[in-house]
Each structure stands twice: as C-alpha cells, then as structure tokens.
Amino acid sequence: MIKFALKNLRTRFTRALLACIAVILCTTIALITYNTAHQVEDGVISTAGYYDTIVGPEGSPLELVFSSMFFTESPLGTIPYKYYEELKANPSVREAYPMAAGDSYQGIPIIGTVPGYLQDYELKAGEMFEETEEAVIGYNVADAGVLEIGDIFVGVHGFGGNGHVHDEFEYEVVGILARSGTASDNVIFTTAESVWVIHDHDHNDCDDDHDHSHDDHDEHEHEDHEHDDHDHDDHHDHDDHHDHDDHHDHDDHDHNGHDHDHDDDHHDEDGHIHDDAHGHNHNDHDDHSHDDHDHAHEHDHHEEVTGDLISVIVNTEGLAAHTELKSQFDEKPGVQAVNPTTVLRDLLDNLNLGRDILFVLAAIIVFMAAVVIYVTTASFVEDSKKDILIMRLLGIKRKTIFSLFVLQTVIISVVSIAISFLISYGGLYLINNFTADRMGIMIDPAKHYPGEFALVLLVFAIIVISAIISIIPVYKHDPLEVK
C-alpha cells in the first residue's frame, strides 16, 4: 500500500509539492513564533529576576536596563562612585554591584565589576578574576574561539571595535563561565579597577601630550629667536663662517631632538606614564621628574583606584525597600532608579503583540493549507477513478482504498513537518544572532517546548481531516454498484 501511495504521489508530483509547501509554511511560522516568544520571555525573566533595582544616569529606563543587564546598548552616561558606597551602606540593600564599561574586544563588551556579581554563575574552567588585568570570558566567547584561558589581549575604546586601542594595558584570561543562556555568555568580565585604570591612563596621556607640545613650541620659538639675532649680528662680517657654524649647530640640534623623541616612544611602548618624558628638560629637572615618577608608582600600588560607573545593580530587602530607594535616588540630580522587571514587562507586552500577530498569520496559512490539501486530495481521487475501479474489480475493499488516500496525505504531512523542524532550526539560529546582539538574549535552536508539539499535532490533524472530508464521497460511492 505504501509503495502504491508513493507511486501515486510521484505521478502527481506538482500537486503534491504544492500541498507540501502549504504545510511547511504554516508549520514553520507556528514553530518559530512559539519558540522565539517563549525563549525571549524566559531569557528576559531569568536575567531580570536576579535584581530588583538599577541605579544609573538619567535617560531611557529601557536603555539603562539593556546596557546594565544585557550589555547591548551604549551606556547612558556615568554616575559618581559615591552612589555605590551609599548603596552598600544602606541597610535595606542586600547586594550592590558596581558596573563599569567603555571598552570592548572584537565587538565583545568588557564589563568591569566585582567577583560577587558572578557568584551565581558556574565556571567551566579556570578561576574567577581577582586582580586588575585579569578577565573571565563568557561561554560563547570561548566557544567561538575568540579567546581562551591564558590569552593576552588589549581592549578598544567604545563598542564598535574602531576606537582607540589601549595597547598600554593588557588583560589575561583566567577563567571561562559555564553556559547560562543569559547575556553573560557574550561578555568579558574584569575588575572595575581595570576599567578605571585604563581611562585614567588615557586622561594622563592626553595631559602629558598637551604639555609636551606646548614646551616644544616654546623651545622652538626661543631657538628661532636666538638664531635670528645671531644672523642679524654676524651677517655683514662673517657670512661664510656663520653659515658653516649655523649648519653645524642645526645638525646638533636635530640630533638631540631625535634622541628625545626616541625616549618618548620607548616610554609609550612600555605602557608607563612618565612625566619627565613629556615637556621637561632632562638636564634641568631630572631629579624633580624622578621623584614624581616614584610618587606616581607608589600611588598606583598603595591607594585604591575608583572612578565613575555606568550603573549599580541592586537587590533590596523587598518591594517596600525598592520603592523607598527609588524615591530617594529619583530626587537626586542626574540619577534614576528603575525596576528592571517593570521596564521589561512593557517590552514583553510589545513582543506578545507581535507574537499574537504571527499566530494569526500562521492560523490563516493553516486554513489555506487545509484548503490546498482538500483540493489536492480531491483531485487525486478524481484522477484515480479508473484505478479505484480496477482495485475494486480485483477485490480490494473500499476501506482499504480509503486508507490509501489518507496515507498519501499522512506522507505529505509528515515530510512537510519534518522539513518545517529543519527550517525552524535554521530560522532560530538566525534569530539568535539578532537577539544576542540587540537584546543580549540567547536563543537555543535545539530547545523545544511541549506546546510546539501540540501545535504540530494540531496542524497535522487539520490537514488529515481536510483530506478525509474530500475522500468521503469516494468511500460512499462504490463503482461496482449498479445505479
């Protein structure tokens, strides 16, 4: 019977293909819509459920949540470190974690925080960062082969990958997070001090370069002035001799200037900040510069480094504590406190609206697929009247012939649904690239929900029922019966 059904489908390949396409369309849209909506909702809830308050700069609450918890938006700005200290000292705050950012590596955000922020995450390998210049990478960062334990890398200013390269400050990968299915899988974590040190170094470099350029300009003007005076005094009596000496002095000056530039380059390559290499005369101020250099290194090693934060992520003692905390910080200039769950609920409402629209579209396509199956099966029956008569003459029962046409529909449906699962897998993979980059939410193409199989069974039932309806007239009519 199966061989006969397959042969019958091959002889009517065009109509069978049309029926398959209709089933594939409705099933694929239903699967992708259902799976994506639930995985996005699960990702948002699992990420936002950890904390109930985010304190950060004024601006869009949604952008604050996405930049602080999903690491996809550029930070709204920064807030002073004192707010983190204030939150830590607040008795109604159970947990407070500082978040610092501003750099990336190959487009992957580098987030500065404290090890406690990752206490609920498991390590796949290595250890948690503890010291400045140590980094722990997310699961997907390691899985993509971007970095691995022991790698040394430098960050780039900004999140686009085209900013200033911080080659004076190197990170070392010391650990890899286990897969969590959250935005943390796509991030590089380090100490907040690392972020502050880098940007403090950039600030000092800018100041030193300004001083160096100013002093070079003054020295150049002074030398030009002396040279003009000397040329004016000796021009009439010692023209030839003056030209020779002036040329000699000029060579000596160029040589010294070259040595000075070489020292500057040497210090830049080592990644250290030396005040005596920028805008000072080595002979006149060497002792003073050496003291400043020693003092700077002593300051780096013995004093705590602090800086601005993009936000502080907080867990309070409860809803009442969050409400009180929100009212306190909303009164402060340039600062806001938001509840990530409340903010993301609005986002989920919009996503649910889009999901409902897609479900309606899928329902319409299912109805169209049912019509196509009905028409296709009816045409199969009409074209097979002679075959049906021959089978009846051979003694084949009507019930068996009826089952044969139902089997054809089942084959079309099963093949179409199998193809739909493959297409939905590829579609979810592509959607993951979007949600991971824009929302920091991971979509696992291999993850399925019980509701998906219920949807598939519903589509299958609708298709088969439409086929049965078209076959019933054949079952009732026996070509061997005499009218």
Backbone torsions as a table, in degrees:
resi	resn	phi	psi	omega
1	MET	NA	-41.6	179.7
2	ILE	-63.7	-41.7	179.0
3	LYS	-60.9	-40.9	-179.6
4	PHE	-67.0	-39.1	179.2
5	ALA	-64.1	-43.3	179.8
6	LEU	-66.0	-39.2	179.1
7	LYS	-65.2	-38.4	179.5
8	ASN	-66.0	-36.6	178.1
9	LEU	-69.5	-37.3	-179.8
10	ARG	-66.4	-39.1	-179.6
11	THR	-70.1	-19.0	178.0
12	ARG	-123.4	49.7	-171.4
13	PHE	-60.8	-41.9	-175.7
14	THR	-60.9	-46.5	-179.7
15	ARG	-69.2	-35.2	177.1
16	ALA	-65.8	-40.2	178.3
17	LEU	-64.1	-40.8	178.1
18	LEU	-60.9	-41.9	178.1
19	ALA	-64.6	-41.3	178.4
20	CYS	-61.4	-45.0	-179.0
21	ILE	-60.4	-42.1	179.5
22	ALA	-61.9	-43.5	-180.0
23	VAL	-68.3	-40.5	-180.0
24	ILE	-62.3	-43.7	-179.2
25	LEU	-59.6	-52.1	-176.0
26	CYS	-67.6	-39.9	-178.4
27	THR	-68.8	-42.4	-179.0
28	THR	-63.8	-45.6	179.7
29	ILE	-62.1	-42.4	179.4
30	ALA	-63.1	-44.1	-179.1
31	LEU	-65.3	-48.8	-177.8
32	ILE	-64.2	-43.1	-178.6
33	THR	-62.9	-48.2	-178.0
34	TYR	-64.1	-47.8	-176.2
35	ASN	-65.4	-46.6	-178.3
36	THR	-62.6	-45.2	-178.9
37	ALA	-59.8	-43.0	-178.0
38	HIS	-73.7	-37.4	179.7
39	GLN	-70.2	-38.6	176.4
40	VAL	-63.6	-44.8	179.5
41	GLU	-62.5	-43.3	177.9
42	ASP	-62.7	-41.3	179.6
43	GLY	-65.5	-41.4	178.9
44	VAL	-65.4	-45.8	-177.9
45	ILE	-65.7	-43.3	-178.1
46	SER	-65.9	-34.2	179.8
47	THR	-78.9	-47.0	-177.3
48	ALA	-73.0	-22.1	-176.0
49	GLY	-71.0	-16.0	-178.8
50	TYR	-68.1	-37.6	-171.0
51	TYR	-133.3	152.8	-177.0
52	ASP	-111.9	-4.6	-178.0
53	THR	-146.1	138.6	171.0
54	ILE	-126.7	125.2	177.0
55	VAL	-106.2	126.0	-177.8
56	GLY	-160.0	-171.1	-178.6
57	PRO	-67.3	158.9	175.8
58	GLU	-65.3	151.5	179.7
59	GLY	146.0	-154.7	-179.7
60	SER	-70.1	121.8	177.2
61	PRO	-59.4	-36.9	179.8
62	LEU	-65.3	-41.6	177.5
63	GLU	-65.1	-36.4	178.0
64	LEU	-63.5	-43.8	-179.9
65	VAL	-65.5	-44.2	-177.3
66	PHE	-69.7	-34.0	179.3
67	SER	-76.9	-26.2	-175.3
68	SER	-94.8	-31.3	-174.6
69	MET	-113.9	-27.7	-179.2
70	PHE	-112.1	-11.2	172.5
71	PHE	57.0	37.7	-178.8
72	THR	-110.6	-34.8	179.0
73	GLU	-88.9	152.2	172.3
74	SER	-68.1	142.7	-178.8
75	PRO	-57.7	146.7	177.7
76	LEU	-67.3	-25.0	-176.3
77	GLY	159.1	-149.9	179.6
78	THR	-136.2	160.7	174.1
79	ILE	-126.8	154.6	-178.5
80	PRO	-64.4	152.1	179.7
81	TYR	-63.4	-24.1	-177.0
82	LYS	-60.9	-27.6	179.3
83	TYR	-68.3	-34.3	175.3
84	TYR	-65.0	-43.3	177.9
85	GLU	-64.0	-37.7	178.2
86	GLU	-64.6	-41.0	179.4
87	LEU	-69.5	-38.6	178.1
88	LYS	-62.5	-34.1	-178.1
89	ALA	-83.2	-8.1	-177.9
90	ASN	-76.1	123.5	-177.4
91	PRO	-66.4	-20.5	179.4
92	SER	-85.7	-0.5	179.8
93	VAL	-101.9	120.6	178.7
94	ARG	-82.2	-41.6	-178.3
95	GLU	-140.6	141.7	175.3
96	ALA	-143.7	127.1	-176.6
97	TYR	-126.6	125.4	178.5
98	PRO	-76.7	143.7	178.3
99	MET	-125.0	121.5	178.4
100	ALA	-123.7	142.0	-177.7
101	ALA	-155.9	177.1	179.3
102	GLY	148.7	-11.1	-177.0
103	ASP	-128.0	169.5	178.4
104	SER	-152.3	169.6	174.3
105	TYR	-135.2	115.2	-175.8
106	GLN	52.4	40.4	178.5
107	GLY	82.4	-3.1	179.9
108	ILE	-90.5	123.9	-177.3
109	PRO	-62.8	140.7	172.1
110	ILE	-104.7	114.5	-174.9
111	ILE	-110.3	126.0	176.5
112	GLY	-95.9	130.4	179.6
113	THR	-155.9	-155.3	176.7
114	VAL	-117.1	154.9	-177.6
115	PRO	-57.0	-29.4	-178.9
116	GLY	-61.1	-25.0	179.4
117	TYR	-62.4	-29.5	-177.9
118	LEU	-102.4	19.9	-175.5
119	GLN	-65.3	-27.1	179.9
120	ASP	-88.5	-0.7	178.7
121	TYR	-99.5	142.3	177.0
122	GLU	-90.0	151.4	176.2
123	LEU	-94.9	128.9	175.3
124	LYS	-76.4	-36.8	-179.2
125	ALA	-158.4	158.3	175.9
126	GLY	77.7	-150.3	-176.2
127	GLU	-139.7	167.4	-179.9
128	MET	-75.6	147.3	177.8
129	PHE	-65.8	145.0	178.6
130	GLU	-133.2	-39.4	-174.1
131	GLU	-105.7	161.4	172.7
132	THR	-59.3	141.8	-179.1
133	GLU	82.3	-1.3	173.8
134	GLU	-94.3	146.8	-176.9
135	ALA	-140.4	147.0	173.3
136	VAL	-119.4	130.8	-175.0
137	ILE	-104.9	151.1	177.2
138	GLY	-70.8	163.8	-175.6
139	TYR	-58.1	-46.7	-176.3
140	ASN	-68.5	-29.8	177.6
141	VAL	-63.6	-43.2	178.4
142	ALA	-73.4	-40.3	-177.0
143	ASP	-63.6	-32.2	179.0
144	ALA	-79.1	-4.2	179.5
145	GLY	77.4	15.1	-179.9
146	VAL	-69.0	-45.7	180.0
147	LEU	-142.9	161.0	173.1
148	GLU	-147.2	170.3	-176.7
149	ILE	-59.1	134.1	-179.6
150	GLY	95.1	-13.0	179.8
151	ASP	-69.4	145.0	174.9
152	ILE	-109.5	132.1	-179.5
153	PHE	-147.7	164.9	177.6
154	VAL	-123.6	150.8	-178.7
155	GLY	-88.3	165.3	176.5
156	VAL	-120.5	135.8	-178.9
157	HIS	-65.7	132.8	-179.5
158	GLY	90.2	-178.3	-175.5
159	PHE	-113.5	1.4	-178.8
160	GLY	-90.4	-12.7	179.8
161	GLY	85.7	3.2	-177.7
162	ASN	-115.8	12.7	-177.4
163	GLY	-84.7	-169.2	179.3
164	HIS	-66.9	132.2	179.7
165	VAL	-83.8	125.2	-179.8
166	HIS	-86.2	65.2	-175.9
167	ASP	-72.5	-4.3	177.9
168	GLU	-85.8	-6.4	-176.5
169	PHE	-134.6	117.9	-176.3
170	GLU	-108.8	139.3	173.7
171	TYR	-100.2	152.8	171.6
172	GLU	-124.2	129.6	179.0
173	VAL	-76.2	121.0	-178.4
174	VAL	-114.1	-11.0	-178.7
175	GLY	-159.1	161.1	177.8
176	ILE	-129.4	129.1	177.8
177	LEU	-75.5	145.6	172.9
178	ALA	-71.6	159.1	-178.8
179	ARG	-61.8	130.3	-179.9
180	SER	-121.5	-14.6	-177.4
181	GLY	72.8	15.9	179.2
182	THR	-116.3	-178.5	-179.9
183	ALA	-63.2	-22.5	-178.5
184	SER	-65.2	-19.0	177.6
185	ASP	-66.3	-19.5	-174.4
186	ASN	-110.1	20.7	-170.2
187	VAL	-128.0	154.9	170.7
188	ILE	-107.2	123.2	-179.0
189	PHE	-106.2	144.0	176.4
190	THR	-150.3	-176.8	177.9
191	THR	-74.8	150.2	176.4
192	ALA	-62.7	-32.0	179.5
193	GLU	-60.8	-33.8	179.0
194	SER	-60.8	-43.7	179.5
195	VAL	-64.8	-42.3	-179.1
196	TRP	-66.9	-42.2	-178.9
197	VAL	-61.5	-43.7	-178.8
198	ILE	-59.7	-49.2	-174.9
199	HIS	-76.7	-26.2	172.0
200	ASP	-68.4	-36.6	177.7
201	HIS	-65.3	-42.5	178.5
202	ASP	-61.7	-39.0	179.9
203	HIS	-65.0	-42.6	179.1
204	ASN	-66.3	-37.7	178.8
205	ASP	-62.1	-39.8	-179.6
206	CYS	-64.8	-40.9	178.6
207	ASP	-65.4	-41.5	-178.8
208	ASP	-66.4	-41.2	179.5
209	ASP	-63.2	-35.5	179.0
210	HIS	-66.8	-45.1	179.3
211	ASP	-63.6	-40.7	-178.6
212	HIS	-62.9	-44.6	-179.9
213	SER	-65.1	-37.6	-178.7
214	HIS	-67.1	-44.1	-179.1
215	ASP	-68.3	-39.1	178.1
216	ASP	-61.4	-36.8	-179.1
217	HIS	-67.0	-44.5	179.4
218	ASP	-63.6	-42.6	-178.9
219	GLU	-64.9	-38.7	-179.4
220	HIS	-66.1	-41.9	178.5
221	GLU	-64.7	-38.5	-179.7
222	HIS	-64.6	-42.8	-179.6
223	GLU	-66.9	-38.9	179.0
224	ASP	-63.9	-35.9	-179.8
225	HIS	-67.5	-44.0	178.6
226	GLU	-64.8	-38.4	-178.6
227	HIS	-64.9	-40.5	179.0
228	ASP	-65.8	-40.3	179.4
229	ASP	-64.1	-44.4	-179.4
230	HIS	-63.3	-40.3	-179.9
231	ASP	-66.5	-34.4	-179.2
232	HIS	-70.5	-39.5	-176.7
233	ASP	-72.1	-37.3	-170.0
234	ASP	-105.0	7.5	-171.7
235	HIS	-64.7	-37.1	-172.6
236	HIS	-83.7	-39.6	-170.8
237	ASP	-95.8	-28.5	-172.5
238	HIS	-132.9	54.6	-174.1
239	ASP	-65.5	-50.4	-177.9
240	ASP	-67.1	-44.0	-177.6
241	HIS	-66.1	-37.7	179.8
242	HIS	-64.8	-42.0	180.0
243	ASP	-62.0	-38.6	-179.4
244	HIS	-67.7	-45.5	-178.0
245	ASP	-68.1	-39.2	-178.6
246	ASP	-63.1	-39.0	177.9
247	HIS	-64.8	-38.4	179.8
248	HIS	-67.1	-43.9	179.5
249	ASP	-64.3	-38.3	-179.7
250	HIS	-63.0	-40.3	178.2
251	ASP	-63.5	-43.0	-179.5
252	ASP	-62.9	-40.3	-179.0
253	HIS	-65.3	-41.3	178.6
254	ASP	-63.3	-38.3	-178.6
255	HIS	-65.6	-42.8	179.5
256	ASN	-65.9	-42.3	178.1
257	GLY	-59.8	-37.1	178.9
258	HIS	-64.4	-42.8	178.7
259	ASP	-61.8	-39.0	-178.6
260	HIS	-65.8	-41.8	178.2
261	ASP	-64.5	-37.1	-180.0
262	HIS	-62.8	-39.2	178.6
263	ASP	-64.5	-40.2	179.8
264	ASP	-60.4	-45.5	-178.6
265	ASP	-62.9	-37.0	-178.9
266	HIS	-63.6	-42.1	-179.8
267	HIS	-69.1	-36.7	179.7
268	ASP	-65.1	-39.9	-178.1
269	GLU	-67.2	-33.0	179.9
270	ASP	-75.8	-14.0	177.6
271	GLY	77.3	19.2	178.6
272	HIS	-101.4	158.5	176.7
273	ILE	-106.1	112.7	179.5
274	HIS	-120.5	113.6	-179.6
275	ASP	-65.9	-29.7	-175.7
276	ASP	-74.0	-9.9	179.5
277	ALA	-92.9	0.8	-175.2
278	HIS	-133.1	108.6	169.6
279	GLY	78.5	18.1	178.9
280	HIS	-130.8	151.5	176.5
281	ASN	-86.5	124.5	-176.7
282	HIS	-62.3	-35.5	-175.8
283	ASN	-75.1	-35.2	-173.1
284	ASP	-89.3	-28.8	-171.2
285	HIS	-127.1	25.6	-174.9
286	ASP	-63.5	-44.8	-177.9
287	ASP	-65.5	-42.5	-179.3
288	HIS	-64.3	-41.9	-179.5
289	SER	-67.8	-38.1	179.8
290	HIS	-63.3	-39.8	177.7
291	ASP	-65.4	-41.6	178.3
292	ASP	-62.5	-40.4	-179.4
293	HIS	-63.4	-45.5	178.5
294	ASP	-63.3	-39.0	-179.7
295	HIS	-66.2	-38.2	180.0
296	ALA	-65.0	-42.3	179.1
297	HIS	-67.9	-37.2	178.0
298	GLU	-64.9	-37.5	177.9
299	HIS	-65.1	-41.1	-178.4
300	ASP	-65.3	-36.2	-171.8
301	HIS	-89.0	-23.0	-170.2
302	HIS	-116.0	-12.5	-179.8
303	GLU	-112.4	141.0	179.4
304	GLU	-67.6	132.7	179.3
305	VAL	-91.8	129.1	176.4
306	THR	-130.7	167.2	180.0
307	GLY	-167.9	-173.2	-179.1
308	ASP	-75.9	160.1	-178.2
309	LEU	-124.0	150.4	174.0
310	ILE	-80.4	-23.5	178.1
311	SER	-175.6	170.8	171.4
312	VAL	-128.6	124.6	179.7
313	ILE	-95.5	130.5	-166.9
314	VAL	-130.2	144.5	166.7
315	ASN	-117.3	118.3	-179.4
316	THR	-95.9	178.5	-179.7
317	GLU	-75.0	-14.9	179.7
318	GLY	167.2	-175.1	-177.0
319	LEU	-61.2	-41.0	179.8
320	ALA	-63.1	-40.5	179.1
321	ALA	-66.0	-40.4	177.6
322	HIS	-62.7	-44.3	-179.1
323	THR	-61.4	-42.7	179.2
324	GLU	-66.2	-42.4	179.6
325	LEU	-63.7	-41.1	179.6
326	LYS	-62.2	-43.7	-179.9
327	SER	-65.0	-36.3	179.3
328	GLN	-65.0	-48.1	-174.1
329	PHE	-80.2	-25.8	176.6
330	ASP	-67.4	-20.3	177.8
331	GLU	-82.9	-16.3	-179.2
332	LYS	-79.0	141.1	-179.2
333	PRO	-69.2	133.2	175.0
334	GLY	76.4	11.9	-176.0
335	VAL	-132.1	149.8	174.0
336	GLN	-141.8	154.7	174.8
337	ALA	-124.6	127.7	-176.4
338	VAL	-128.5	155.6	172.7
339	ASN	-97.5	114.8	-174.9
340	PRO	-62.0	-32.8	-179.9
341	THR	-65.6	-42.0	179.1
342	THR	-64.6	-42.7	-179.3
343	VAL	-65.0	-42.3	-176.1
344	LEU	-77.4	-18.9	176.7
345	ARG	-62.6	-39.6	177.0
346	ASP	-62.9	-40.0	177.6
347	LEU	-63.0	-43.6	-179.7
348	LEU	-64.6	-35.2	176.9
349	ASP	-60.6	-42.2	178.0
350	ASN	-66.5	-39.5	178.4
351	LEU	-66.4	-38.1	178.7
352	ASN	-65.3	-35.2	176.5
353	LEU	-62.9	-45.0	177.0
354	GLY	-63.1	-38.2	177.8
355	ARG	-63.1	-44.0	-179.7
356	ASP	-62.0	-38.5	178.4
357	ILE	-63.2	-41.8	179.4
358	LEU	-67.6	-35.2	177.3
359	PHE	-65.4	-39.7	176.6
360	VAL	-62.0	-43.2	177.9
361	LEU	-61.4	-42.2	178.9
362	ALA	-63.7	-38.4	179.2
363	ALA	-64.0	-39.9	178.0
364	ILE	-63.3	-41.9	-179.4
365	ILE	-68.6	-35.1	176.4
366	VAL	-61.2	-44.4	178.1
367	PHE	-60.7	-43.8	178.5
368	MET	-63.9	-39.0	178.5
369	ALA	-63.8	-39.2	178.0
370	ALA	-62.3	-42.0	178.0
371	VAL	-62.8	-44.3	179.8
372	VAL	-61.0	-44.1	179.5
373	ILE	-63.1	-40.5	179.4
374	TYR	-60.8	-49.7	-178.5
375	VAL	-65.5	-42.0	-178.5
376	THR	-63.9	-46.5	-179.6
377	THR	-65.0	-41.0	178.4
378	ALA	-61.1	-38.6	178.0
379	SER	-69.0	-35.4	174.9
380	PHE	-58.9	-45.5	-178.0
381	VAL	-64.6	-43.4	-178.9
382	GLU	-62.7	-41.6	-179.7
383	ASP	-72.6	-16.8	-174.0
384	SER	-103.5	15.5	-178.4
385	LYS	-58.3	-43.2	179.3
386	LYS	-64.6	-40.7	179.0
387	ASP	-63.9	-40.0	-179.7
388	ILE	-64.1	-41.6	179.0
389	LEU	-62.3	-43.5	179.4
390	ILE	-63.0	-43.4	-179.9
391	MET	-63.5	-38.8	177.8
392	ARG	-66.2	-37.9	177.9
393	LEU	-65.1	-30.4	178.0
394	LEU	-80.8	-1.2	175.9
395	GLY	94.0	8.6	178.8
396	ILE	-75.1	131.8	-175.8
397	LYS	-71.5	156.0	178.0
398	ARG	-62.3	-35.8	-179.6
399	LYS	-61.6	-39.4	179.5
400	THR	-67.5	-41.8	178.1
401	ILE	-63.8	-40.9	177.0
402	PHE	-59.4	-44.7	179.4
403	SER	-63.1	-32.1	-179.6
404	LEU	-62.6	-44.1	-179.3
405	PHE	-72.7	-32.8	175.1
406	VAL	-65.7	-39.1	179.2
407	LEU	-61.4	-38.9	177.0
408	GLN	-58.9	-42.9	178.7
409	THR	-66.0	-39.7	178.5
410	VAL	-62.5	-42.1	178.8
411	ILE	-61.7	-45.8	178.1
412	ILE	-59.0	-44.0	-177.3
413	SER	-66.9	-46.1	-177.9
414	VAL	-63.1	-46.8	178.9
415	VAL	-61.7	-43.1	-178.7
416	SER	-64.8	-42.5	-179.8
417	ILE	-66.6	-39.2	177.5
418	ALA	-61.9	-43.4	177.1
419	ILE	-64.4	-36.5	179.7
420	SER	-62.3	-40.6	178.2
421	PHE	-63.7	-40.1	178.2
422	LEU	-65.1	-44.6	179.5
423	ILE	-65.4	-40.3	179.6
424	SER	-65.0	-34.0	176.1
425	TYR	-61.2	-47.5	177.5
426	GLY	-64.8	-39.1	178.3
427	GLY	-63.6	-41.9	178.5
428	LEU	-65.7	-34.3	176.9
429	TYR	-62.8	-43.5	178.6
430	LEU	-68.2	-39.7	178.4
431	ILE	-63.6	-35.0	178.7
432	ASN	-60.9	-37.2	178.0
433	ASN	-61.0	-35.2	179.0
434	PHE	-74.9	-51.1	-176.5
435	THR	-66.8	-33.4	179.1
436	ALA	-67.9	-42.0	-178.6
437	ASP	-75.7	-42.9	-173.4
438	ARG	-89.6	-30.6	-173.7
439	MET	-121.5	-12.8	-177.7
440	GLY	71.2	20.9	-178.3
441	ILE	-112.1	129.3	-176.8
442	MET	-90.1	133.8	173.6
443	ILE	-109.0	119.4	179.3
444	ASP	-93.1	110.4	-177.7
445	PRO	-60.8	-25.3	-177.4
446	ALA	-86.7	-4.0	-178.2
447	LYS	-87.5	132.1	-179.9
448	HIS	-131.4	156.4	-178.9
449	TYR	-115.8	152.4	178.1
450	PRO	-56.8	-32.8	179.8
451	GLY	-62.1	-28.5	178.6
452	GLU	-64.5	-42.4	-179.7
453	PHE	-69.5	-31.9	174.8
454	ALA	-64.7	-40.3	177.1
455	LEU	-63.0	-41.9	-179.6
456	VAL	-64.0	-42.7	178.4
457	LEU	-63.4	-37.4	178.2
458	LEU	-64.0	-45.7	178.2
459	VAL	-61.9	-44.5	-179.9
460	PHE	-59.9	-44.1	-179.0
461	ALA	-64.3	-42.4	-179.9
462	ILE	-62.6	-42.5	-178.5
463	ILE	-65.8	-46.5	-178.0
464	VAL	-65.7	-41.7	179.6
465	ILE	-61.5	-41.8	178.2
466	SER	-62.6	-35.4	177.8
467	ALA	-68.6	-42.1	-179.2
468	ILE	-61.5	-41.0	-179.8
469	ILE	-59.6	-38.3	-179.4
470	SER	-74.6	-19.5	-176.4
471	ILE	-93.8	-20.4	-175.7
472	ILE	-52.5	-42.9	178.7
473	PRO	-57.7	-35.9	178.9
474	VAL	-67.6	-38.7	-179.0
475	TYR	-65.2	-38.8	-178.5
476	LYS	-73.0	-30.0	-176.4
477	HIS	-99.7	122.8	177.9
478	ASP	-104.7	116.8	-177.7
479	PRO	-64.3	-14.5	179.3
480	LEU	-84.2	-17.3	-179.8
481	GLU	-73.9	138.3	179.5
482	VAL	-88.2	127.8	-178.9
483	LYS	-76.4	NA	NA
